[in-house]
Structures are given as structure tokens and as C-alpha cells.
Amino acid sequence: MTLSAAPVAIIWDGSRHVAAIWRDSAPIRFLAAEESGGRISLIAAADAGIAPLFGTLPQGSHALHAVTLAADGSLVTIPVQLDDKLSLAEADRGAAGLSLVQAYLDDDGRLAQRSGPTDASAFGETAILASGLNRASGSDAEGWRLLAGSFLHPDDERAATSMLTARRGEAGGLTLVFTGDDAEAAAEGLLVAHLPAAMREARQALAQIDQDLRLAIEAELDTLAASPADQRDVDATGLGRVAALRRGFRLLRPSAEAEGGMLSLPDWVEADDIIVFAEPRRQLAWAGEGETVSGSPMTLRWQEGAFAALSHGTRYRASAATGLTLGQSGGNALVVASAGSSAPLHDDLALAAGRSAEGLWRATNAARPARLGTILGEIALRMAQAPGGALAQLDARSKAPATPVSLLEALSTTTGIDPDRIDELGERPIAEQVAMLLRALTQPQFAARACAVRLILPLPGSTRDETGLEQLLAWYEDPNLPQALAREAMALAGHDRRTMRLLHDVAASVHQSWIETGLAIEVEQAMAAAATQRGQRRLSPLDALLLELRRQPQRQPTPGLEAIARMRSELGEAARQASQPAAITDELGRRLGELTPGEIVLLHGHFASVRREVEQAAAAAELIRSWEEVAGCPGLAARAHRSGDAVRGAQRLAAASRNFAGSLSRIESLAPALAELAGAIDGLLGPAAEGTARNKALRETLDGYGRLLLAQLVRHEADAAFATVPFAGKALADPQDTGFGAAYRRLRAGSGDMLPRYLAAAAALTGLDHQWGTALAARTEAGDASRQDA
């Protein structure tokens, strides 16, 4: 083994805990995990330095990416494949690029590593935490690739050697003796498969006889296997002697003796095969007569008056996933499988015995404590408690003990980015995720705006200047951009087919799919060039807004000079209160002295109208929440929309139940409640005849959703009325009642069609004249009164 020249070392506990240690300091470092479906999640981050990164792999993940931000602003990605077959016991120690990595704690209590030949003196009195293998391929010029095996805690690493000898008994049979340096544990981790030759011949003969006779013989064997005596004599897999012999082999554990381990096989004959299996971290060697043989599994046969041992162990062979991922680059491949001089197992019974042994060891290993994973997790939490920089703080939030999440998910809680956008961003390549994450840390509002319209930003410090990027985002945020692109594409039909196809394709993706900055720049330039060719001046966002306002009919007279001067001074604040895009507010600040009085009046009135609409939407949302509290379904409208907008959620629910809401007008007992509901909406939006198109749409939403909540409320009121009558409440509460209860449950389940009859039945049964739904209007009136007092 040689010293590792790779920039990073990977320490993996063989399960889900992983750590990465960089050899040299880097400005910014990330660790990303690739899931089985191809999704890549950022699981760890660190600021400048060489501090190790810790992460928890997603379930089933065996691929990593170590990402470094270089000094020139580019990203360097090192792919890492995790392979649990690359173990200390099975790897070829002389393979090129293979290095032994030993992890320990430095003087500051941080995880550190040393690679190369084992040299205990190099650590002094420092205890080694874990040992494992990394294999590197490539160079700084052509890129690095890493293969990492599972690391072992010293308490879990079992590299002991068991020496096997065999002797025949005077009365027949065979005795296997296991010895080693640790006499008490010499037979631990060993399983012996006994394959009787007689049973092998019986299986072959049984397959050739008549089917009915074979079934009768097998039934007789089943009877013998069920006897109490056979159940007491079971092997390591829990099968009795008859059942195990019918399977073709017995799998036995050597018994611990004072001088090692021993296994007696009194029914062994010379033609039988003996196969000894050792768990992966235990060495097995033949110490009897003849040539020294080592490796597991090992077959023992009687040949020409003596025992002969044959090892079937093979050197490291990469898993299929490793081969598919890393074995396609010619001389840079990390997959090197050398068969050695041993012969693999091919017999079906021997292979079945090997699978049984592996299953038993897996169960044993699962019961052992995951010492290395626990240690890595403790070190990670200790480092997260004292974060140093912005990335370290983000990494600490992602590793919170209560709800550990990826870095992007932790970012969404502090930057205001829509969680749905964060989830979509997780499907993008690593470079785009890193770029958006770094932007969100330094420019949270800018990153939130870009995520809202699905524009992928470049890495900070890239060649494009930040002012140009801000202008590009302001242009791309235009809600009318898809229509403008479509119109421009139609105008170019027959003139410039390439540009036409570009604009047409992008028009269908704007604000709906993630688009790279380079593509957005190309589209912006194409539109500007097309407008120039036609002799048109490209309108700025403010000019486009003024053009649209001039096309609308103006009803108010022109005010005096004093009013215009006041409007001019208020124009910038009015634009901000109306939540206008940054492109409009910035241009307005630059061109305020150039605006004519007529333009000032138009803009001031437009901003005031937009502000009123925003305030009305906020008041409508508050009204919806008050209705939902009364109806007993708080947050229903907000849950119906992805971004949690109560008004849009109510619009969706009202549109889906328009016919049902209209049917409530035919219920006479609900007329007072509907009138009060309409009055509450008029109090918020004003008379219906004077509203704008947006005002009318909001009124329709409130009316439809209010009727939906009213129906829910009156059903509950009718349920309460039935419950006041003893026999009716008892019948309705009994699901087995086939009389009154069944009839009125059918009425209630009929919803809109049966609601009038259900309310009428409740009123008739109680003998009272109910005012159905008045609680909803009473809550609305109380809210209006409190707002007026405020």
C-alpha cells in the first residue's frame, strides 16, 4: 500500500454515517449523497479550512460527491463510490492506488486521518478510531475518482487467525480442531457444512424414480423430521437432522473448548465433503499435513489416505454497482478483479451452505452495536454546537437532533424560499444547487426572487456582473413574458426560423420549468435584436406599464399643480407599498424628474389601485380565517394551495363546489344567513356594481367559499339539534341502528341534495324555529366592529 495522493479521504462506517477529510485547505467544501433514483442531496458543508465534514446518507445510497469551490470560482467534484466488499481481509494489498486510512482524534478533538503503511509509532499514544481502505484513481489535471470501503472500529475489527486440523477417530468419524492466538475465540465466527455423499446420491436417485413413489418417500421423511428426537438435534440454522439431510447438508458451529474449538462428526465417511466458512474479518488456515492453505471457504476431503484442503477464497471483486459506475473509463477504472489461484464454489449444495452462513453472520452483525457510526455522530454533533461561519451554521441547522434535513431544506426556513421550489431544486445538478445555496446565504431576497420564477443563478463571482444579473432577473420576472415571447415568435415566422423556435420553446417553459441564466440571456438578446430589426425601440418595464395604462379609459379629471406635486413626492413610496417589481421602482427613482404630469397621475392612480387590491386580499384572507374558525375547519383554504395562500385556496375550493354553493339559495331557512353573508362581503369590498374585474372575482370567491363553510356549519348545528333529543341522539350514535338512525344518516350523507330535508327534520324534531348559520355572520359582524374600533 502507498500514501494516498487524493485531495480527500472518505471514512464510512459501512451503513449510513460518512465523514470526509480534505488534505489541503479549501474556501468552501460540500458533501453530497446520490440516492438510488439519481437525486443528489447536499448533506454537509464547511467554510474555509480543513475541518472534516460529517453526513448521514439517505437509505440505500452508495455514491457520494466531494465538492470543492476552487480559488478561481469553479467547482471541483470528486465522485466517490462506497463498496462494502472493499474490506481489509479481501483486498489485494498490492493494488495500485490502494491506501490504508486510519482515523483518530487530534489534539483539538477533531477527526483526523493518516494514510499509507501501518505505523503505530506515528500516532504515539493516540487511539485509532477506525481503519479502512480508500482507492484513488486519476490526477489533479484529469480529475480524481475514489472508491471507499467500510471502516471498522478497533473493537469490531476481528483479524484473528484460526488454524484448522483434522483427525480420524479409531471407530470412525471425524474431529475438527481449531486453534489460534486467542484460544478462547479460536472457533468464534466459524461454521462447518457437512455434505454427506450418501445423501447426495440419494437425492440424485430420488429424482429418477416414479413421482408417486417419490412423494410417498418424502412424506415419510417429513414424518421422521417431526419427531421430538430430531427436533432436539438441530444445526445452526434450526433444522433437525432429518430435515437438514434432506436439504443436503448440515451447518454446525464448533463448540468452545479450553484449548480452542472442536467439532465432532461421528457419521462422517471418507466420501463426504466438509466445507469450513469463516466470517469476513476472520482468517482461516489449514495446519494439517501437506501444503499450507489459507482463505475461506475451505473444502476438506479425504484423498489417498490423507486430508487435503482447498481454499475457494477470491481476492477483492468490485460490486456490480461499482463496476457500472466507475468501470467505464479505460485506464482510469477503479475496478480490478484478480481471481488468484483458488477455485470458486460451483456445487449447488456448497453455494446454498455459503448463503446460509452469510445469512447467519448478517443477523449476528446486525445485533452488534454500531460503534463507529455512534462515534462519528457524536463528533459531528460536537462540531455543530460551535459553528464558525455561515455554512457551518447552516450545516448545524441541518443536523438538528429533532428533524435532520438536507442543507437546502434547512435553507428554506430562513430565506423565505418556497419549500416546493427547494424540493424542485433538489432534482437539479450539484453545481446549480451549490450556486443557489451560496446565493441564498449572501443575497437571500435575490435568491428567493430567482426561485419564485425558476431562474437558475450562476455561482457568486462568475464572469457576468451582478448589475447585469439584476437587470436580467427584473426582465425575467415580468408575468407577461410568456405572452410576449409567443407574440415575438409568431412575428418571426418565415423570417428567422432558428430564433422563432427558440422563443417558442422558451415561452412554454418560462416560470414553469427551471431555466439556466445563459439561456435566459440568449432569449433576452434575441428579443432585443428582433425588435431592433423591425425598427422598434425596446420598452423598459416602466414604459411598458405607462403604455398599458394609457390604453385604459380615464374617468377622473386632471388635478391641479399642487396635487400633482404631492403625487410626485409620494410616487416612490406608493410603488413600494404596491409591491412593484424592483425594475420598476429603480427606474422610477432614476426618471422621476422626466415624467409628465399626466404620467404622474396615471402611475399614482395605478399604484393606489394595486395597493387597495393588496389590502383587500389581506382583509379577505383574514375574513376567510375567521369563517373557518367558526365552521370548525381552520386552515382549510391555506392547505388547498401549495404556497399557503388562503385566498387562492378558497378560490380553488369555491370553483370546485360552485353548483353546490348555488343550491343553498333554494333553502328558505338559510336565507337570513346568506343575506348576512352577502352584507359582510359588501362591507369588505363595497357595492357589487362599483367593483373592478379583480374586485368581482374576489367577491365571487368569498361568496362561493362562504356558502361552502355555511353548509358545513349548519350540518353541525343540525347534528347538535338532533343530539338534544335523547332517542334521536342515541339512534344517530349507534351505527347498527337500522331505523331512525339509518334513515337520518342517509339524509346527512346526501349533502347538498338532502340538506334542506335534513334541516327541516331537525327543526321539526326539536320543535324550535332555528336560525341556521347565524353564528357565521355574527362572527363577521364582531370582526368588523373590532376593526372599526381599532
N, C-alpha and C positions, 0 to 999 in steps of 0.2 A: 504494500500500500504506500501511497505517496501523499504529500501535503496537497490539500485542495486549493486550486487556483481560482475557483469560482468566487464571485463577489459576495455570495450569501450562502449560509448553511441552514438547512432545514432540519428541525427536530420534531419528530412526530411520534406520538405515543401509540400508534397502531390503531387508534379509534378516531376520536373527533378533536383532540387537542393538538395544536400545532404551534410552533414558535419558529421565527426566522431571525437570524443574527447576521447583520451586514459586517463585512470585513473593514470597509472604509466608510468614512462619514459621507452622508448624502443630505442635500437640502430637505427633501421630502421623500418619504417612503410609504408604500402601501402594500397590503397583503390581500389578495382577492381569491375567493374559492369558486371553482366552477362546478355547478351541480350536474347531475346526470342528464338533465334535459337541456344543458347548454347555457343556462342562465348564470351570469357571473355576479357575485355579490362581494362588495368590499367589506372585509371583516376586521381589518386593523389598519391603523395609520399612526405615523410618528413624524415629529418635526425634525429639524436638522440634528445630526449626531449619529451614533451607532447603537442607540438603545434597542434592545430586541423587541420584536412585535409578537403579540400573542393573539390567537384567534380560535374560534370554535367552528369546525367545519359543518356545513349542512349534512343532513343524513344522506349517506351513500356517496359523498363527494370523495374523489381520489385524485383531483387535479387542482393545482394552485398556480397563482401568478404572483411573482415578486416584482413589484413596480417601483421604479426609482425615477425621480424627477432630476434630470441632469442639470449641470450648470448653465447650459445653453437653452434651457426651457423645454427640451424634448423629453419624452417618456421612454425609458428603457425597461422592457418587460422580459422577465426570465420565466419561461414555463417550467413547472415542476410537476412531475408525476409521482404519486405515492404508491408504493408497491410493497405489500406486506410479505411478499416472497423474498425480498432482498434482505435476508437475515444474516446474522453473524455466523451461523452454523452452516449455511448453504452457499454463500457467495464464494466466488473464486478470488482469493486474496490478491492474486497477481494481475487481475483485470485492469486494463488501462483506465485511468480516471477515477478509480475507486479509492475512497479515503475513509478511514475510521474517524468519526466525530465523537468527541467526549464533551459532555456539558457539565458545567459546575457553576457555583456561585462565586462571584468575585468579592473584593473587599467591601464594595458598596451594596452587596446583597442582590446584585443583578445577575441575570443569566449570562454566562459566557461560554465560549466553546474553543476547543483546540482540535485540529485535525492532523492526521498523519500517523506514523507508527506509535504504538502504545509505549508510553514512557511515564511511569508512575512518579518518578522524581520531578518531573516538570510541574506537577501540581503541589508539591510539598505535602502539607497536611490537609489540603483542601479535599473534601469528599466529592467524588464523582457522582453526579445525579443520574446520568443516563449515558448510554453508549449505543451507537448505531452506525449505519453506513449511508454515505452520500456518494453519488456518482455524477461527475460533471463531464460535459462534452461541449466543445466549441471554444470560443475565444472572445476577447473584447471587441474585435473587429467584426466577426461574423455572428456574434450573439451566443449566449450561453443557454444550455438546457440541463436540467437537473433531474436526477432520479433519487428518491429518498426512501429508505426502508424504515421499518418500525423500530423505534428505540426502546431500550429496556432499562428499567430501574435496577440497580445492583441487587436488590432483594428478589427481583423477578428473573434475573438472568441466571440460568442454570446451564453452565458449560461443563458440568461434571462428566466424567467418562465411566462407563460401566463395562467391565471385562467379562466376557461370556466364555464359560467352559461347559462341557457336556460329558457325561459318563453313563455307560450302560449298567443296569442292575444285573446281579447274578441270576435272578429269577425272571429277568426280562424287564422291559420298561426302560424309561429314560429319565435322567435327572439333570436339569439345567441349573448351573450355579452362576450367580452374578456377584462380582466383587468390584471394589473401587476405592478411591482415596477416602471417600466418606462411606464407611462401612454401613452405617445405618440407612443411608439413602441410595445404596447401590442399585436397588431394584425399583426405585421410585421412577415413575414416568415410563415404564416398560410394559408392553403387552405381548403375549405369546399366542400365536394362532397355531392350533394343531389340526392338520388336514389329513385324516385317515385315508389311506389308499383304498381300503375296503369300501368305505362309503362312497368314494369317487366312482369305483367300479359298479357299486350298487345303483347309483344314480344313472349311470350310462345304461345298465341293464334294464332298469325300471322304465326308461324312456322308450324301450324297444318292445315291451310286452303289450298285450291287449289292454285297451283303455279301461274296460270294466274291472279287469283284474288289478290294474294299477290303482284305480280308485279304492278298491277294497283294501289293498295293502296300505295305502296312505291313511285310510280311516282307522286301520288297526294301529298304525304308528301314532295317530292323534290320541287314541285311547291310552297308549302307553305314556305319551308325553303328559297327560293329565293326571298321572298317578302322583300321590304325595311324595313318594321316594324320589321321583325325578325332579319335582319342584324344589326339593332341598339341595340337590346337586346342580346349582346353576353356575353359569360362567359370568364374565364381566358384563355382558350385555343383558343378563337377566333371563336367559333361556336355559331350560333344563337340558340334561344330557341327550335325551332322545330328540328333542326339537332342534338342538344345536347340530347334532349329527345329521339330521335330515336336511338342515341348511347346508351342510358340507364341511363345517369347521366349528371348533370351539375357540373362544377368545378368553384367555386366562391371564390373571395377574400373578406375578411371583410373590410368594409370601416372604415377609421380612424375617431374617434370622439374625443371630448375634454377630455373625461374620459377614453379612451381606444379605443376599436374597437367594431363594431356591424355589424351584418348581418341579414337582414330580409328576411324571406321566406314565402310570403303570400299564396303560393299554397301548403304549407306543410299540410299533413294529418297524422293521427295517425299511419297509417301502413307504412309510409315512413321511410327510413333509412338515417341517417346523419353520415358521416364519416369526422372527422377533421384530417388533416395531418399537421405536423409541420416539418420544415426543420431540418436536423440532429443536429444542435447545439442549438436548442430551446426546452425547457422543456414545456410540456403541462400537465395540471392537471384539474380535474373536481372539481368544488367548489359548486356544487348544492347539493340538498338533497341526502341522502343516503351515501354509503361508498365512501371515498376519493379514487380516481383512478388517476393514472398518467401514462404517456407514450404516444407515437404516433406510428401508427394511433389510433384514439379513435372513437368507434361507439357509437352513441346516439340514443336510442329507447324509445318510449312511452310504458310503461308496467304497467298495473294495476293502472292507474291514476297518475303515476309519471314517471319522466325521469330516465332512467338507463344508466350508462356509462360503457363501456367495453374497456379496453386497449388491443391492439394487438401488442404492442412493445415487442421485444425479446432482450435478452442480447447478448453480442458480439458473433458472429459466424464467424470463420475464413473463408476467401475466399477459393475457390476451389484450386487455385494455392498454397496458404499457406498450405492447408491440404496435397496436393500431395508432396510438397517439404519437409515439416517438420514434418508430422504426421506419420512417419513410423518407429519411434524408441522407441516404447513402452512407458515406464515411462518417457522418456526424451522428449516426444512430447510437442510441444507448443500449440497444437490445443485443446482447451477446450471449448465446447459449451454447456451451460446450458440453457434449454428452459424457466425456470421460471414458473410462474403461469398463464401467459396470453395465449390466443389462437390466432394463426396466422390467417391471412385473407385467406379464401379459395374461396369465391364467385368470379366468373369471372368478374362481373362488378366492385366489390371493388378492385380487383387486377388491372384492367385496369385504374381505377381512381388513384391508387397509382403510376402506371407507368407514367401517365400524369403529376402528381405532381412532381415526380422526374425529369422528363424532363424539366419542368419549372424552378426548382431550379438549375439544371445544367447550364441552359442558364444564370441565374442570377449570379451564382458563376463565370462563365467564364468572365462576364463583370466586375467583381471586380478586382482591381489591386492586383497583386501577391506581397504583401508587404514583406512576409518572404523570398521568393525567391530573391527579389531585394536586401534585406539586406545581405543575405548570399553571393550573388555575389559580392557586394561591399566589404565585409570583405575579401573575397578570393583574389580579385584584389589588395587590400591594402597590404596584406601579400606577394603577389607575387612580388610586387615592390621592396622589400628589402630581396631577398633570402640570406640565410646564408651558405648553403652547396651545394655540387654537386647535390644532389637530389632535394633540394629546387630550384636551378637554372633550372633544367630540368622541374620541376613542373611549374615554371613560364613561360617557353617557351611553354609548352603545353596549357597554359591558355591565350595565346596572344589574345587580343580582335578581331584581324582581322581574324585569322584562328585557332580557338581552335581545338586541336587534342589530341589523346591519348599519353601517355608517350612514348611508343615505336615509334610512328610516329614522335614525337619531337626528339627522339634519332637519327633517321636516317639522319637528316640534319647536324649533327655534327660529326658523327663517320665514315661516308663513307660506311655504310652498305646499300646494295641494298634494295630499298623500297619494291620490290617484296618479298624479304626474310623477311622483317619486317611484311608484310601482312600475310605471311605463319606462322610466329612465333605467330601471334595473335590468331591462331587457336589451339595453344598448351596449356597445363595446366598452372595454375598460377605459380607453382614452377619453371617451365622451363622459363617462361617469366621473372620472377624476377631474376633468375640466369644470363640470358643473359644480362639483363639490368644492373645489378651490374658489370658484366664483362666488358661491353662496357664503363662504366664510368671510370673504373680503368685501363683497358687494351683494348683500342679501336681497335688497329690493330689485336690483338689476337682474339677478338670477331668478327671482320669483316672477318677474315680468316675462323673461325668456321662457320659463317653464310653462307659464299660462298659455302662450301661443305656440309651444313646442318648437322653439328655435334652439338648436344646439350651439353653445358658445365655444370658442376656442380656448386653449389654455391661457391663463393670465401671462402677459409679457410676450405674446406672439407678435408676429410682424405687423398685423393690422392695428392701427392706432385706436385707442379707446374712444375718441370722439367719433370716428367713422363707424365704430361698432354701435355707439349710442344712436346715431342717425339711422343706421340700418334697422335696429330694433324698433325705433319710432315709426319707420316706414312699414315694417312688417306687422306691427300691432294694429294697423288700420282694419277695422271689422269689415270694410267694404273691399278689401284687397282681393278676395276670390272673384268677385264680380268684375273688378277692374281688369284682372288678368284674363278672364274669359272674354271680355269685350276686346281687349287688345289682341288676343289670339285670333278672334274672328276677323278683325281688321287686317291681319297679316295673311289671311288665307289667299293663296295664289301669288303671293309676293315673296315671302320668306318662310319656306316650309319648316326649316330647322327651328327657327325661333318660334314659329306658331306651335309646333309640337311641344317645345319646352314650356311655353306659357300655359298651354292647355293641360299638360300633365301636372304642372305645379299647382294650377288653380284648383284641382281636385284634392290636393294634399295640404294646402295652406290651412294652418290652425287645426288640422285633423290628424296629421302624421308628423313625426319628428323630421325636421329638415336641417341639414348642415348649413353653417354660415356661408361656406363657399358657394353652395347652390343658390342661396338667397341673394348673394352679391351678384351672381351671374344673371339672375332674373331681374334684379333691380336695374342693372346696366342695360339689359335687353329692352326693357320697357322705356328707359330714358332714350336709348338710341332710336327706337321705333318712333317715339314722339318727335325727336329732332328731325328725322327724315320726312315726316309729314308737315314740318314747319310749325309744330306746336311747342309751346313752352310748357315744360312740366310744372304743374301746380304744386306748391308747397301745401302741407296739411292745413295751414291757416287760410290760404287762398281757396283751397277746395271747400272748406267749411263756409266761407263767405259766398262762394258761388252757389252752393246749395241753399243758403238762407235767402239769397236774392231771388231765387226761383219760387219761393213761397209767398203767398199773398200777404201783404202788410195791412193791418187794420188800424193801428194806432197812429195818431198824428206825430209829426216831428216835434220833439220838446224844445225848450229854449236853450240858450247857450249855457246858462248856469247848470241846468240839469245835465247837459252833455259833458261839461267839465267834471261834474260829480261822477258821472258814469265812467269817464276816462280814468279817474283816480281809483275807482272800485273794480276796474275790469280785471286786473291780475288776480285779486283776491276772489272775485266771483268765479273765475276759471278754475282756481284751486278748489273752491267749495263745490263746484260742479264735477269734480274728479275728472277733469280733462286730461288727455294724454300729455306726456312730458314734451312731445314735439310741438304741440300747440302752445303750451304755457311758455316754453323757451322762446319760440318765435314771436309770441305776443309781447314778451318783455323787450325784444330787440326792435320791434316795429311799432311800438305803441305811439310814437310821435308821427308816424306816417299815415295812420288811419284817419279816414274822413269822418265827419260827424255821423253820416248815415251808417257807415260800417260800425262805428262805436255803438250806435243804438241797436243795430241788428245783433251784434255779439252780446251786448249786455242783456237784451231780452232773451236770447237763446240760453245763456248761462243761467239766468234766473229760472227759466222753464225747466232746464235739466236739474237744477238744484231742488226745485219743488218736487220733481218726479222722484229724485233720490229720497227726499224726506218722506214723500207719500209711501214709497216702497218700504222704508223702515217702519213707519207707523202701521202699514198693513201687516208687516211681519209680527209686530207686537200684538195687533188685534188677533191675528191667527193663533198666536201662542196663548192668549187669554181664552179664546174659544176652546182650544184643545184641553186646557186645564179643566174647564167646566165639563166638557164631554168625557173626560176620563181617558184621554189618549194623548198625553203630552209628547211633543216632538215628532208627531206623525208626518207632518208636511216636510220637516227638515230631513227626515230619514228617506223620503221619497226622491231626494235629489242628491247627486254624487257630491256636490260641494257643500251640502247642508243649507242651501238657500230655501227658507221656508216659503217664500212667495212662489218660486218656481216649482217647488214640490207640490204646493197647493194647486197650482195651475195644471200640473200633470194629473193629479188625482181628480180634479174637477172635470177635466176633459174626458177622463175615462168613465165618469159616472154622470154625464150630462143628462141622459134620459131619465135616470132615477131621480136626479135633483128636480127636474121639471115636473115629475109626477107628484111631488109634495104639494104643489099648488092646488091639487084637486081634493086635498084633505081639509075639510072645513074646520076641524078643531085646531089645525096648525096655522090658520090664517092670522091670528094675532101675533104669534111668534115670527112668522115670515114678514109681517109688516114692521115689527120692531127691528128685525134683522136688516131690512132694506133701509130703515131710518139710520141705523148705525153706520151703514156703508155710505149713505149720503152725508152724514156728519163728518166722515173722514175725507171723502173725495169731492163733495159738493154736488149740486144738482146734476142729474144724469144728462140733461140736454146741453150743458155747457162744457162738457169734458172733451179732451183731445182723444185721438185714437188710442194713445197709450193709456189714458185715463179710463177709457171704456173697456179696454182689455183687462185692466186691473179690477174694474168693477165686476166684470163677468167672472173673473177668477174668485173673488171674495164671495160673490153670491152663490156660485156653484159649490165651493168648499164649505161655506157656512151652512148651506142646506144639507150637505153630507154629514156634517157634525151634528146638526139639529136632529136628523133622523137617528143617529146613534144615541143622542141624549134622550129622546122621547122613548126609545125602546127600553132604555134602562129605567126611565121613570115608570113606564108601564109594568116592567118586572117588579119594581118596588111596590106598585099598587096591588098587584096580584099577591105579593108576599104578605100584605096586611090582612088578607082573608085566610084564616087558618087552613081550611080544607084545600083551597087553591094553591097556597104556598107549599103544602105538603105534597100535593099531586105533582106540581111542577118540579119539585126537588127529587122526586122518585123517578129515575129513568125507566123503571119497569112498569110504571103505571100505564095501562092501555086505554084508559077512559079520558077523563078531563085533561090530565097531564099530556097525553099523547096528542090530543086534538090541538091544544094551545101551543105545544112545541112546534107543530106543523105550521100554525099560523105565524109564529115568530120567525121560523126559518124561511118563510116566504118573502121576507124582506120587503121590497117596495110594493109588490103586488098585494100582499096581505097586511101591510102596515095599517091601513085605515080600519080594517076589521079587528086587528089586534088592539088598537087604541080604543075602539068603540067597546070591545068586550071588557077591557079593564075599567072603563068608565061605568058600564052597566053593572059589573060585579061589585064595585065599591059603592055605587050609588052617589058618587060625587061628580061635580062638574069640574073636571081638571083643566088647568091652564098649561097645556103641554108645551115644553120648551121655553118657558118664560125665564128660566134660570140663565139661559144663554144671553138673552137680551139684557137681563138685569146686570150681569157681569160687565157687558159692554157699556151700559149707562154709567156704572160705577167707575169704570176706567176713564170715560170721557170727563166725568166730574173731577176726578183726581188730576187729569191733565190740565183742565181749566184752572183749578186751584193753584197748580204749580206755575 
